[in-house]
């Protein structure tokens, strides 16, 4: 039977009306669906994907999307639960922490997380990670108490425990116990993204984990609800800082990390293509000195070198714009419970004549001081150039070794290859979180009885007011023994595309809860 033109027109009108009703819902669904991927330009190729094997920020930044911790930090740097159900029950003597785990948290291999996974993960952490080893010295036992309860028993009260468990750098990552190996070959965590593919020097691909079990609390810093609203995260190594800038200006990247500060004005003028992101109080650059081998193994020579340095000049060389740095020797800002002026009379001396005199007394014979640095972090390199000139003015022979960041991270583990390396860390609320040299076994290998005594007293004290005073003694010791030199404080510059929405600036950039428009 044939259909008349009038009936055909009526069917078309009805179909169009039905489609008009459906369109808003379809458009809404499309708007909520994650776009295929985000391209994220990072400073280098990560030297490992094992978050316990390195304290490098790059490794923590990427792998915090795959692995989660028992605790994390909210927007005010308070420790809050993540895989733990809530804050731990702590025994009256401060030695036993009982931690209940959240129910029905899914691992990327399809089964539920249990206390056995947590125990196996933490045992690996205390055996292998620099931060974990520091905790391990305080540890009596870690054991499962049923399917969803973990008990951590300490030999003495240890105030930084929860903050150590929360940090993304050198992470106490919780992983499926059957995936645990050395080296790791499978990356099975509980995070909002799971590992998909790695092509060295091209990209690392993480994909949305559809069965992710999010917390219910509102998002705050690294804490609260996490949602994977972008289908895939493509982390691309772009070692040259200027290449990252040009790619951001061209709209090539959805995010470009750690850009040179002189790029700010260009980024501000290119609003259609990119948006500058300033992360205030991002962190502190510092110099690690080799206390184990080589010319700087002598403490008097490290002290002479410290006298030669003008940290203010180094910061100006590294960051240029005064909006990006603060010249001050206190390791923590005013207002922090750990603010102290102890030892700061030894900061920013820039006294070449005195340094030369002290070096001669210490027996310096013109041996080269090997400075290990990288161009991946533009400010590292610029500070190293200026520092080399300061050392030369004081009679030191500075030998600048410029390598890529992955090579630097590898070489700094060998005490025979360097005397100083340039690095940086985030500014955290708990002193024991950074730099790693305050812990055990980190490059630099600072191990003295005075360090052990000062840190033992500091870490055993749980009263915040008393801990502040004890930190002053640790800071004084750092200035006296010179295992590392805190150069100052700086803000970070990165860039995002206008399409990347709801991104929250952070020390370790994270992309859950962000959306591609």
N, C-alpha and C positions, 0 to 999 in steps of 0.2 A: 504494500500500500504506500503511495507517495504522500509526502508532507507538503501542505500548501505553503506559499511564501509567508502568509500571515502567521501560521503556526511556527515556522522556522524563526521568524523575527521574535515571536513571543518567547521561544526557548532561549534565544540569544540574550534577550533582556533579562530573563530570570537567571541565566548563568552569570551574566555580568554583575547582577545584584548580589548573587551569592559570593562571587569572587571579591567584590568590594567589601563584604562583611569579613571575609577571611584575610584580606590583605593586612590590616593592622596587626592581627595576631601573628601572621607569618613574618611581618617586618620586625615585630618585637622578638620573636624567636631567633631571627637572624642576628638581631642586635646583641642578643645574649649569648649566641654561640661563639666559641672561641675562634679567632682567625687562625689560619694555618700555622703561622709562626711569627716570632719576633727575632730580629737579628741584633745581637748584642756584641759590640766590639770591646774586647778585653785587652789588657796590656801585654799578654803573652800567652804562649801555650802552657797549660798547667803541667808541671813536671810529673805529677801523679794525680790519680783520682781517688787515692786513699786519704780520707780526711784525717786519719790518725798519723799518717807518715810525714806530715809537713805542717808547720805553723804558718806557711805562706797564705796571705789573705786571699789570693786568687783561688787557691784550692777550696778554702772555706766558703768563698762567695758562690762558687759553682755548686759544690756538693751539698750545701745546706738545703738545696731544692730536692735532693734525693734522700738524704738522711736527716733524721730529727734527733733531738736530745731529750732527756728527761725533763729538763728545765730550760727556759730561755729568758730573754730580757724584754720588758715592755718599753714603751716610748720614753719612760723616765728612768730607764736602766734598773728598774726593780726586777729581781728574779721572780719569774712566774712559771707555773707548770706548763709543760707541753705534752709529752707522752705520759708523764705522771698525772694521776687523777687530781691531786692537789698538792699543797706543801707537805713536806714530810713530818712524821711524828719523831721528835728528837728526845732521847732519854734524858733524865735529870742530870746526868753527869756529862752530857754533850757528846757522848761517844758513839751512840747507836742511832742511825737514821732508818726509819721504816717508811718505805715508799710504796704506795698503792698505785698500780698502773690503770690506765683507762681501759675499759672493756671494748672488745670488737674493733681494735685498731688493726687494719689490714697491712700486711707486708706486700711488696710488689710481686712476690711469687705466688700470691693467692691464699695464703693461710693467715691466721690471726697471730698477732704478737703475743708472746708469753714472757714470763719472768726469766725463763731459761735463756732466751735471746738477749735480754738485758744483761744478765750476769756474764754470759760469754763475751758480749761486746765490751763491757766495762773491764773485764779481766784482760782483754787484748789491749785496751786503752792504757791501763796502768803498766803494762809490760813494754809498749812500743812508743807511745806518744810522749814528747817532752813534758807536756802539762800533766799527763796521766802518771808519769814517773814521779813527779813531785807529790801528787796525791797518794801514789802507791807507798811512799815512805811513811805516810800517816795511817796506812790501812792495816787492819787486822784480818778482815774477811768480808767478802761479798757473797751472799747466798740468796737463793730463791726460797720464799716461804709460801708455797702454794703456787697456783697458776699465775696470779696477778699481783704478787707482792715481792718486793726486793728489800733485803736488809743489808745496809752498809755499816760495818763496825770499824771504828777507828781506835788507834792506840792512845790517842789524846785528842782533846777538842781541837778542831781545825776550822776556823771561821770562814775561809774562802771556798769550802767544799761546793756549795750549790752554784756559786758563780763560776767555778772551774767546770762544773758539769754543763753549764749553760752556753759556754763560749763557742762560736762557730769555727774559730781558728784553732787548729790542733784538736779538733772536735771529739768529744766523747759520744761519737755517733752510735746509734743503736741500729744494728743490722741483723738480718736473719742468721742464726747461728750456723746453719749449714753452708752459708756463703763465706764464712770466715776462713781466710787463708793468708799466707804471706808469700808473695804479694797477692793482693786481692785480684781475682779474675772476674768475679761477678759483683755487681753493685746493687744489693737488694736491701732497700730501706723501707721507710713508711711515709716518705714525703709526698707532697702534692704532684711531684714530677718523678718519672723513673728514667733510668738510663736507656737510651735507644742505640746511639751509634757514635763512634769517635773516629775521625779521620785526622791523624796528626798534622798539625800546621795548616789545617783547613777549617775544621769546625768540630764542636762537640754538641751532640743533639740530645736533648731531654724531651720526653713527651708527657703529656698530661696523664695522670694516674686516675682513671675513672672511679676506682673504688676507694679513693682517699677518704679517711675518716677525720673530718675537721673538728676542732674545738667549737664550743658554742659561744664563748665570750666574744665581744666585739674585738676586731683587730686593733692592736696597740703595739707599735714597734715590731719586734719579731714575734710577739705573743698573740694570743687570741685566734680568731677564725682565719684560716688560710684557704683560699680558693684558687684553683688553676683556671684562670679565665682566658689564657692563651694556649692554643693547642700544643705548640712546640716552642721550646727555647733553643735558639741556635747561637751558642757562644763561639765567636770567631776571634782567633788571635790576631791582633793588629799591633805588632811591637812598636812601630814608629808613631810617636805621639802626634806629629803633624799629619800623618795619614789618617789617624782617628779624627782629628779636627776637620780635615777636608771631607772625609766621608760623612761626618755629621752635618756639615754645611750643605752637602749635596743631597741630603735626605737618604743616604745609603743605609744608615743604621737607625734602628729604633732606640738604641742606647749606646753611648760611647763613654767609656770609663776613664777617669783620671786624665784630664786634659791639661795642657800647660796654661798657666794663669793668664799669659799674654793673649790667649785666644778669646778671653771673655768679651771684649768689645765687638769682635767679629760675630760671635755667637748671638750677642744681644741685637745686632742689626739684621740678623737672618731669621726673624721670627716665623716666617712662613715655612721654613725648612727644618728648623731646630729650635730647641728651648734650652738655655743654660740652666744647670742645676747646681746650686751652691750648697755644700754640706758643711755647716759651721762646726767648729771644734772637731774637725774630722779626725785629727790625730797628731802625732808628733814624729818628726824625723829623728833618727838617732844613729850614732856610729857605734858599731860593735868592735871591741878591741880583743885581739887574740892574747889571752892571758896564759895560754898553755905552752906555745912554742914561738920561736922567732924573737925578733928584737924587742917587741912590746911585752914579752913575758915578764920583764922587770917592772915592778910597780913604780919605782922612781922615774923611769922613762915615760910611762903612761902619764904620770903627773906632769912631767915637763911638756909633753905634747898637749895636754889639756890647757896649759898656760898659753900656748902659742895660738890657740883658736879664738876667733871672733865669731861666735855663733850668730850674732846679729847680721854681720856681713854675709854669712852663709845663707841665712834665711832670705835676705834681699836678693841674693843671686838665684836662689831656688824658686822664689815666688814673685819677685818684682813688686807687685801691687800690695801696699800695706794692708789692704782689706783681707789679705789671705794669710797673714802670719802675725804672731805675737812673740816678741823677744823677752822671754822670762825663764829663769832657771828653776823655779818651783815646778815639780813634776805634775802637780795637780793645781787647778785654778782656784782663785780665791772663792770662798763659798763652799768648797768641797771639804768634807771632814778630814781629808788628807792633805790639805794645804799646809805647806811648811817652807820656811825660808832657810832651813838647815843646809849648809854647804854652798849656798848660792853666791857667796863672795868669790867662789872659784869659777863662776860662770862668766863667759863672754869677756875674758881678760885681754886677749889679743896683744900679748906682751912678748914680742919676739926676742928682745934682749934677755929678759928673765928666763924665757924658755930655753934659750941657747946655753945660758949659764947652768941651769938645772940639768940639761941633757949631758953637758960635759961632766958634771959631778956624778951622773948616773952611769958614766962610762960609754957614752955614745960615740962611735967611731965612723960615722958616715954611712952606716949600713942602709940599704934601701928599705923604705917602709912601703909595703905593697898595699895599695888601696884598691879594693875590689868594688866596682860599681857597674851600673847598667844604664843604657839610654831608654829602656822601656818606661821607667819612671823619670820623666824629664827633669824633675826637681832634684832627684838623686844625683844625676850627672852634673848638673850645674853647681850644686853644692860641693861636689867632689872636686871640680875644677878650681873653685875658689879656695877650698881647704888645702889643696896641693900648693897653691901660691903662698898661703899663710905658713905652711910648714917649711917651704923653701926659705922664706924670709927669716925663719928662726933657725936655719942651718940644717934642717932635716932634708934628706934626699927622698922625695916622694915619687913613687913609681905607680902611675895610674894604670890599672888593668880594667879595660872596658869590655864587658861581655854581655851577652843576652841574659835576661832574668833567669831563665831555666838553668843556664850554666852557672850563674852566680849561686843559686840555691843549692846546686850540686857541689860546687867547689867549697862553699863555706863549711861543709861538713868535714873537710880535710884540713887539719891544723897546719900542715906544711905548706899550704898554698897562698896564705894571705896574712896580713897583719891588721888591717881595718876593712870592714865592709859597711856600705851605706844602705840603710833600710828605713822603714817607718812602721808605725803601728797605730791602731785606733786608740782614742782616749776613752778609757773605761772607768767605771766607778770603783772598781776593786783593784788595788795595786798588784795583787798577785796574778792578774790576768795578762799583764804585759809590762815590759817586754819579757819574752821567754827566758832571758838570761837570769831573771829572778828565781826561776825554777832550776831544775837539774838537767844537765846533759845538753843544753842548747849550745849552738856554736858560740865560741868565746870561752866556754868551759870555766866560768868563774866559780871556783870552789875554794873558799877559805874558811877557817874556823870562825872568824868574826862574822862572815856572812851567815853561816849556819846558826850562830847564836842569836843574831839580830832577827832573822826571819822566824826562828822557832818561837821567840817571845811574841813577835807580831802575830803569827798565825794561831797561836794558842789563845790569844785574848779575844773574847767575843763582845766585850763592851765597846761600842763604836767610839766613844770619847777617848777611851784609853788606847784604842788602836791608832787613832790619829796621832797621838804623841809618839807612839812606838814607830810609826811610819817615818817621822822626822829623823829618827836614828838610822833607819835604813837608807834614807835619802842622803844623809851625811856620809854614810859608808860608801855609797856609789861615787860621791865626789872625791873621797879619800883614796879608794882603791881603783877607780876608773875602769871598771869592766865594760862600761858603755858610756856614751856621752849624749845626753838629751839635748838636742839642738834648739828646741822651742816648740811652738804649737802652730798648726796650720789648718786652714779650711780646704776642702776638696772641691774641684770643679769637674763636672761631667756634663753630658748633654743628652736630651731625649728628643725623639721626634714628636711633633704635635699630636700624632696618632696614639702615642703611648700615654694612656690616661691612668690616673689614680696611682702613679708611682710615688713611693715615699722615700725621700733621700735617706740613706743609711750608710754606715761605715762599711758594711758588707752588703752591696746592693742585692735586693731580692725582688723577684718578679711575680710571686703569687699575689693575688688581689689586684694586680695591674691588668689593664685591658688594652687591646689594640682596637681603636675606633674603626 
